[in-house]
């Protein structure tokens, strides 16, 4: 059992860091409880875990976002935020959807208020959103690429930091 726990931590924290295309990882609890999950698209957009209902709504919104139906994605992410006001995935993708729809200021407002349980991820998204806001010549695609990379790097750094913590107590 003592050797299984570190192996499970490696699987949970390192698998998302691989950035494989089309990977989906999920572990759920029964009832209406929380859910750990990750969905990574071919464009390296991803959803984090969280409440099962919020995750399902965000998954639908991400599919609309990837289909470039930004108006539908906006509605879906707004719907998620009504029930889960600080959901990081809904906040992030609503901000990007608004930018694609030409509502840049409102989009940046969401992105700069992005909250994540992982401090590095939150810091990266907010910093790069502020940076992009000061560059009006950036296309929505360039903004999306920049923030997607920053969010993934922040997430991966948080995972590496957690692994260092795990190694420290083994």
C-alpha positions as CSV (number, residue, x, y, z in Angstrom):
1,X,0.0,0.0,0.0
2,X,2.9,2.3,0.8
3,X,4.2,2.1,-2.7
4,X,0.8,2.4,-4.4
5,X,0.0,5.9,-3.0
6,X,3.0,7.6,-4.6
7,X,2.2,5.8,-7.9
8,X,-1.4,7.1,-7.7
9,X,-0.1,10.7,-7.1
10,X,2.2,10.3,-10.2
11,X,-0.7,9.2,-12.3
12,X,-3.0,12.0,-11.1
13,X,-0.5,14.8,-11.4
14,X,1.8,13.8,-14.2
15,X,-0.7,12.5,-16.7
16,X,-2.2,16.0,-17.3
17,X,1.3,17.4,-17.7
18,X,1.8,15.2,-20.7
19,X,-0.4,17.4,-22.8
20,X,-1.5,14.5,-24.9
21,X,-4.1,15.1,-27.5
22,X,-7.6,14.0,-26.7
23,X,-6.9,12.8,-23.2
24,X,-9.7,12.5,-20.7
25,X,-9.2,11.6,-17.1
26,X,-12.0,11.4,-14.6
27,X,-12.7,10.0,-11.2
28,X,-16.1,10.8,-9.6
29,X,-17.8,10.3,-6.3
30,X,-21.3,9.0,-6.0
31,X,-24.2,11.3,-5.4
32,X,-24.0,15.0,-6.0
33,X,-20.5,15.4,-4.6
34,X,-17.3,16.7,-6.2
35,X,-15.5,15.3,-9.2
36,X,-12.0,15.3,-10.3
37,X,-11.6,15.3,-14.1
38,X,-9.7,16.7,-16.9
39,X,-10.5,17.0,-20.5
40,X,-7.8,18.1,-22.9
41,X,-8.7,19.0,-26.5
42,X,-6.7,18.8,-29.7
43,X,-6.1,22.5,-29.2
44,X,-4.8,21.9,-25.7
45,X,-7.8,23.7,-24.1
46,X,-8.7,21.8,-21.0
47,X,-11.3,21.6,-18.3
48,X,-10.5,21.1,-14.7
49,X,-12.5,19.1,-12.2
50,X,-15.1,20.4,-9.9
51,X,-18.8,20.0,-9.3
52,X,-20.3,17.3,-11.6
53,X,-23.0,19.6,-13.0
54,X,-20.6,22.5,-13.6
55,X,-18.2,20.2,-15.3
56,X,-20.9,18.8,-17.6
57,X,-22.1,22.3,-18.5
58,X,-18.5,23.5,-19.1
59,X,-17.8,20.4,-21.3
60,X,-20.8,21.4,-23.5
61,X,-19.6,25.0,-23.5
62,X,-16.1,24.0,-24.5
63,X,-17.5,21.9,-27.4
64,X,-19.4,25.0,-28.6
65,X,-16.3,27.1,-28.1
66,X,-14.2,24.7,-30.2
67,X,-16.9,24.7,-32.9
68,X,-16.5,28.5,-33.0
69,X,-20.1,29.0,-31.8
70,X,-18.9,31.7,-29.4
71,X,-22.5,33.0,-28.8
72,X,-23.7,29.6,-27.7
73,X,-20.5,29.1,-25.6
74,X,-21.1,32.5,-24.0
75,X,-24.6,31.5,-22.9
76,X,-23.5,28.1,-21.6
77,X,-20.6,29.6,-19.5
78,X,-22.9,32.3,-18.2
79,X,-25.4,29.6,-17.2
80,X,-22.7,27.7,-15.3
81,X,-21.6,30.9,-13.5
82,X,-25.2,31.6,-12.3
83,X,-25.0,28.4,-10.2
84,X,-21.3,28.3,-9.6
85,X,-20.1,32.0,-9.6
86,X,-16.4,31.3,-9.1
87,X,-16.0,28.3,-11.4
88,X,-12.6,28.8,-13.0
89,X,-13.3,27.0,-16.3
90,X,-16.5,28.9,-16.9
91,X,-14.8,32.2,-16.0
92,X,-11.9,31.5,-18.3
93,X,-13.9,30.4,-21.3
94,X,-16.5,33.0,-20.9
95,X,-13.8,35.6,-21.0
96,X,-12.3,34.1,-24.2
97,X,-15.8,33.7,-25.8
98,X,-16.5,37.4,-25.2
99,X,-13.1,38.4,-26.8
100,X,-14.0,36.3,-29.9
101,X,-17.4,38.1,-30.0
102,X,-15.7,41.5,-30.0
103,X,-16.6,42.3,-26.4
104,X,-12.9,42.5,-25.4
105,X,-13.2,44.7,-22.3
106,X,-15.9,42.5,-20.7
107,X,-13.8,39.4,-21.7
108,X,-10.7,40.8,-20.1
109,X,-12.7,41.7,-16.9
110,X,-13.6,38.0,-16.5
111,X,-10.0,36.8,-17.3
112,X,-8.4,39.3,-14.8
113,X,-10.8,38.1,-12.1
114,X,-10.0,34.4,-12.8
115,X,-9.8,32.4,-9.6
116,X,-8.2,29.0,-9.4
117,X,-7.3,26.8,-6.5
118,X,-3.8,26.6,-8.0
119,X,-2.0,29.8,-7.3
120,X,0.4,29.6,-10.3
121,X,-2.4,29.0,-12.8
122,X,-4.4,31.9,-11.4
123,X,-1.4,34.2,-11.5
124,X,-0.4,33.3,-15.1
125,X,-3.9,33.8,-16.5
126,X,-4.4,37.1,-14.8
127,X,-1.0,38.4,-15.7
128,X,-1.2,37.5,-19.4
129,X,-4.8,38.8,-19.6
130,X,-3.6,42.1,-18.3
131,X,-0.7,42.0,-20.8
132,X,-2.9,41.1,-23.8
133,X,-5.4,43.9,-22.9
134,X,-2.6,46.4,-23.4
135,X,-2.0,45.0,-27.0
136,X,-5.1,46.0,-29.0
137,X,-3.5,44.7,-32.2
138,X,-3.7,41.1,-31.0
139,X,-6.2,39.0,-32.7
140,X,-8.6,36.9,-30.7
141,X,-6.7,33.8,-31.9
142,X,-3.4,35.2,-30.6
143,X,-5.0,36.1,-27.3
144,X,-6.4,32.6,-27.0
145,X,-3.0,31.0,-27.8
146,X,-1.3,33.2,-25.3
147,X,-3.7,32.5,-22.5
148,X,-4.0,28.8,-23.3
149,X,-0.2,28.4,-23.1
150,X,0.0,30.5,-19.9
151,X,-2.9,28.5,-18.2
152,X,-1.3,25.1,-19.2
153,X,2.1,26.2,-18.0
154,X,0.7,27.5,-14.7
155,X,-1.2,24.3,-14.2
156,X,1.8,22.1,-15.0
157,X,4.0,24.2,-12.6
158,X,1.4,23.7,-9.9
159,X,1.5,19.9,-10.5
160,X,5.3,19.9,-10.3
161,X,5.2,21.9,-7.1
162,X,2.7,19.3,-5.7
163,X,5.0,16.5,-6.7
164,X,7.9,18.1,-4.9
165,X,5.7,18.3,-1.8
166,X,4.8,14.6,-2.2
167,X,8.5,13.6,-2.5
168,X,9.2,15.6,0.6
169,X,6.9,13.4,2.8
170,X,7.7,10.0,1.2
